[in-house]
């Protein structure tokens, strides 16, 4: 028999997937995280208010209901936190003694009561460890060093010739370009390469600053005394601009002319081999040295924004 607080706990869990899911789909990550914390906070309050340590002596049936719903809340929270805290969510899933992986669970309906009475829980473990003051300063210094290393060159900065050939190509998959870059290699199977794993994570707000645009290559030519570089004249939504791209080892000027590509349109200009480059072409390169330029699938206007 459920009392009023039990029923409120059940409703909170049932409503959470739709509410948090809508926020995530709308890229409102902060609000989604806050809503997730609200569910966890209510579950904690529910447990404290029901006082199972007291009802264990006075009303064992009520105590069992409280603990059962609290564990149900943990299961729901494991699924809901998976997009934000995937590794911690997997730990919670294992502690609940659930089969498979939390990453494979359906979102819709995760707020229902799935755990049967008598379900055997898994081995408990510490989910989060306390960060001591002595650990904070080295971490701050490490993050500061990363921030300094990531600072972009100022407008019109000259890229040294010895670095130009190796640093110009963008070896990254473009979010929203909708075309796989290469079929081989671990990265193509959803596993990040060693190089990718070394990159620091960024927030959605940081990524949103990048302006990705569709561009059409009007003209392409080799850069003098640079085996890897092509100078590309682009039309981007009626505007003409040029970029220098390190793709000459893989694409001829003839192959590039007329091609539709994706560029970073708001990158600070840089002078490469005496040529001002206004943007960066997006391409992917695997461990075998194969390169694939990212292009949109189907017809789309030049200048279209990649979302």
LINKA-V243846 format. One record per residue. RES is the residue in three letters. SS is DSSP state (A for helix, B for strand, O for the rest). PSI is psi in whole degrees, 0 to 359 (NA if undefined). OMEGA is omega in radians with two decimals (none if undefined). Layout:
RES SS PSI OMEGA
RES SS PSI OMEGA
//
This chain:
UNK O 122 -3.12
UNK O 138 3.03
UNK O 184 -3.06
UNK A 320 -3.13
UNK A 324 3.06
UNK A 313 -3.11
UNK A 325 3.09
UNK A 322 3.09
UNK A 316 3.13
UNK A 316 3.14
UNK A 318 -3.13
UNK A 316 3.14
UNK A 322 -3.11
UNK A 326 -3.09
UNK A 340 -3.02
UNK A 316 -3.09
UNK A 316 -3.13
UNK A 317 -3.10
UNK A 309 -3.10
UNK A 323 3.11
UNK A 319 3.12
UNK A 321 3.12
UNK A 319 3.12
UNK A 318 3.13
UNK A 334 3.08
UNK O 10 3.13
UNK O 26 3.08
UNK O 72 -2.98
UNK A 321 3.13
UNK A 315 3.14
UNK A 323 3.11
UNK A 316 3.12
UNK A 320 3.12
UNK A 319 3.12
UNK A 322 3.09
UNK A 316 3.12
UNK A 324 3.12
UNK A 319 3.11
UNK A 314 3.13
UNK A 320 -3.14
UNK A 319 3.13
UNK A 320 3.12
UNK A 321 3.11
UNK A 318 3.11
UNK A 318 3.11
UNK A 312 -3.11
UNK A 315 -3.13
UNK A 318 -3.10
UNK A 328 -3.13
UNK A 344 3.04
UNK O 63 -3.12
UNK A 336 3.08
UNK A 334 3.08
UNK A 313 -3.11
UNK A 343 3.07
UNK A 333 3.12
UNK A 327 -2.98
UNK A 327 -3.06
UNK O 87 -3.01
UNK A 330 3.11
UNK A 317 3.11
UNK A 320 3.11
UNK A 316 -3.14
UNK A 321 3.12
UNK A 316 3.14
UNK A 311 -3.12
UNK A 320 3.13
UNK A 313 -3.13
UNK A 327 3.10
UNK A 320 3.11
UNK A 324 3.04
UNK A 320 3.12
UNK A 321 3.11
UNK A 321 3.13
UNK A 314 3.12
UNK A 316 3.14
UNK A 325 3.12
UNK A 316 -3.14
UNK A 318 -3.08
UNK A 331 -3.13
UNK A 351 -3.05
UNK O 319 3.12
UNK O 337 -3.06
UNK O 318 -3.13
UNK O 71 -3.01
UNK A 320 -3.09
UNK A 319 3.11
UNK A 322 3.11
UNK A 320 3.13
UNK A 324 3.09
UNK A 316 3.13
UNK A 318 -3.13
UNK A 318 3.13
UNK A 320 3.12
UNK A 332 3.11
UNK O 352 3.14
UNK O 24 -3.12
UNK O 144 3.14
UNK O 160 3.07
UNK O 202 -3.09
UNK O 148 3.09
UNK A 334 -3.11
UNK A 343 -3.10
UNK A 4 -3.05
UNK O 146 3.12
UNK O 138 3.13
UNK O 308 -3.13
UNK O 130 3.11
UNK O 1 -3.12
UNK O 348 3.10
UNK O 1 3.10
UNK O 168 -3.10
UNK O 96 -3.06
UNK O 331 -3.07
UNK O 125 3.14
UNK O 154 3.06
UNK O 137 -3.12
UNK O 1 3.13
UNK O 135 -3.12
UNK O 123 -3.13
UNK O 161 3.11
UNK O 189 -3.13
UNK O 129 3.13
UNK O 154 3.09
UNK O 162 3.11
UNK O 123 -3.08
UNK O 313 3.13
UNK O 136 3.09
UNK O 146 -3.14
UNK O 136 3.09
UNK O 120 -3.13
UNK O 157 3.13
UNK A 324 -3.11
UNK A 341 -3.14
UNK A 341 -3.00
UNK A 313 -3.07
UNK A 312 3.10
UNK A 325 3.14
UNK A 320 3.09
UNK A 317 3.13
UNK A 321 3.12
UNK A 316 3.14
UNK A 325 3.10
UNK A 321 3.12
UNK A 320 3.10
UNK A 317 3.14
UNK A 317 3.13
UNK A 321 -3.11
UNK A 334 -3.09
UNK A 354 -3.10
UNK O 130 -3.12
UNK O 153 3.07
UNK O 152 -3.14
UNK O 163 -3.09
UNK O 133 3.09
UNK O 11 -3.11
UNK B 142 3.14
UNK B 125 3.05
UNK B 124 -3.13
UNK O 142 -3.07
UNK A 323 -3.09
UNK A 342 3.12
UNK A 343 -2.99
UNK A 315 -3.07
UNK A 325 -3.04
UNK A 339 -3.01
UNK A 349 -3.05
UNK O 314 -3.07
UNK O 144 3.11
UNK B 105 -3.09
UNK B 71 -3.13
UNK O 150 3.08
UNK O 138 -3.13
UNK O 125 3.08
UNK O 129 3.11
UNK O 359 3.14
UNK O 342 3.00
UNK O 24 3.09
UNK O 123 3.11
UNK O 143 -3.06
UNK O 314 -3.10
UNK O 143 -3.06
UNK O 343 -3.07
UNK O 166 3.06
UNK O 154 -3.09
UNK A 328 -3.11
UNK A 328 -3.12
UNK A 343 -3.13
UNK A 16 3.09
UNK O 4 3.11
UNK O 123 -3.11
UNK O 145 3.06
UNK O 168 3.14
UNK A 321 3.14
UNK A 319 -3.12
UNK A 324 -3.10
UNK A 337 -3.10
UNK O 345 -3.12
UNK O 136 3.10
UNK O 147 3.11
UNK O 149 3.07
UNK O 162 3.12
UNK O 166 3.09
UNK A 321 3.14
UNK A 322 3.10
UNK A 317 3.13
UNK A 325 -3.10
UNK A 343 3.10
UNK O 341 -3.11
UNK O 126 -3.13
UNK O 101 3.13
UNK B 129 -3.08
UNK B 153 3.01
UNK B 135 -3.14
UNK B 151 3.09
UNK B 130 -3.14
UNK B 114 -3.14
UNK B 321 -3.10
UNK B 146 3.09
UNK B 140 3.10
UNK B 155 3.13
UNK B 148 3.05
UNK O 131 -3.08
UNK O 134 3.10
UNK O 30 3.09
UNK O 104 -3.04
UNK O 332 -3.02
UNK O 353 -2.96
UNK O 140 2.97
UNK B 142 2.99
UNK B 124 -3.09
UNK B 128 2.98
UNK B 125 -3.02
UNK B 150 2.96
UNK B 119 -3.08
UNK B 94 -3.14
UNK O 39 3.13
UNK O 348 3.12
UNK B 138 3.10
UNK B 137 3.06
UNK B 165 3.11
UNK B 148 3.04
UNK B 159 3.03
UNK B 126 -3.07
UNK B 139 -3.13
UNK O 63 -3.07
UNK O 7 -3.01
UNK O 338 3.10
UNK O 343 -3.04
UNK O 335 -3.09
UNK O 136 3.07
UNK O 162 3.07
UNK A 324 -3.14
UNK A 322 3.13
UNK A 331 -3.11
UNK A 328 -3.09
UNK O 127 -3.13
UNK O 352 -3.10
UNK O 145 3.04
UNK B 128 -3.04
UNK B 176 3.05
UNK B 134 3.13
UNK B 157 2.91
UNK B 110 -2.97
UNK O 339 -3.06
UNK O 27 3.06
UNK O 143 3.10
UNK O 136 3.11
UNK O 148 3.08
UNK B 145 3.12
UNK B 119 -3.10
UNK B 118 -3.10
UNK O 37 3.13
UNK O 4 -3.12
UNK B 130 3.10
UNK B 125 3.14
UNK B 122 -3.09
UNK O 74 3.13
UNK O 179 3.14
UNK B 130 3.06
UNK B 142 3.12
UNK B 130 3.12
UNK B 168 3.07
UNK B 145 3.11
UNK B 129 -3.11
UNK O 182 -3.09
UNK O 346 3.12
UNK O 8 3.09
UNK O 10 3.11
UNK O 138 -3.12
UNK B 144 3.06
UNK B 125 3.11
UNK B 137 -3.14
UNK O 131 3.14
UNK O 150 3.10
UNK O 150 3.05
UNK O 132 3.13
UNK O 177 -3.12
UNK O 135 3.08
UNK O 147 -3.07
UNK O 145 3.00
UNK O 142 -3.12
UNK O 352 3.13
UNK O 142 -3.11
UNK B 133 3.08
UNK O 126 -3.09
UNK O NA none
//
